[in-house]
Amino acid sequence: MSSRYVFATGAIGFVYTLIQIPFAMYNVVKEKRWIRVCNNTISTETRYLIFLEGMAFLLASAVGVGFGVTIELKRAFGDRFDDKAKKFLNNGNISTGLLLVGFVLMALLSIFLY
């Protein structure tokens, strides 16, 4: 269950990044924003910032689940695991570390973007 959650969150973050690439390229090339601010009660940029922070917290929750599960499995069954299972758990820690890097970068982006 938890490994599926971590994988799904990583996939959502990957798709979100792929969707953001054309917008970022347009911003760099044209030196202006693709999405303009309207006179609505909640502007488009505010909605984007809320979505960006939501994605960051989603990645943070996946980091917590990933590290928590691997640490608890090692603590509970560490002496019963063979080398192949220990390597699998270490690979899980590495991929969860990549999610942690994604969370930190997305959090920094939301801080310095606005």
C-alpha positions, 0 to 999 in steps of 0.5 A, spaced: 500 500 500 505 505 502 509 503 496 504 504 491 502 511 494 510 513 494 510 511 486 503 514 485 506 521 488 512 520 484 508 519 478 504 525 479 510 529 480 513 527 474 507 529 470 506 535 473 513 537 471 512 535 464 506 539 464 510 545 467 516 545 462 512 548 456 510 554 460 517 555 463 519 555 456 514 560 454 516 565 460 523 564 458 523 565 451 517 571 451 520 574 457 512 574 460 507 570 463 503 566 459 497 566 464 495 573 466 492 576 472 484 577 472 480 581 476 477 575 479 476 574 487 482 569 486 487 571 481 490 565 476 497 566 479 494 565 486 490 559 484 497 556 481 501 558 487 496 554 491 496 548 486 504 548 487 504 548 494 499 542 494 504 538 490 509 540 495 505 537 500 503 531 497 511 530 495 512 531 503 507 526 505 510 521 500 517 522 503 514 521 510 511 514 508 517 512 504 522 513 509 517 511 515 516 504 511 523 502 510 525 504 517 520 500 520 521 494 516 528 494 517 527 495 525 522 490 525 525 484 520 532 487 519 535 480 522 531 476 517 532 479 511 537 476 506 541 481 502 536 481 496 531 484 501 536 489 504 538 492 497 530 492 495 529 497 501 536 501 500 533 502 493 526 504 496 530 509 501 534 512 495 528 513 491 524 516 497 530 521 497 529 523 490 522 525 492 525 529 498 529 533 493 523 534 489 519 537 495 525 541 497 526 544 490 518 545 489 518 548 496 523 553 494 520 554 487 513 556 491 517 561 496 521 565 491 516 565 485 512 570 488 
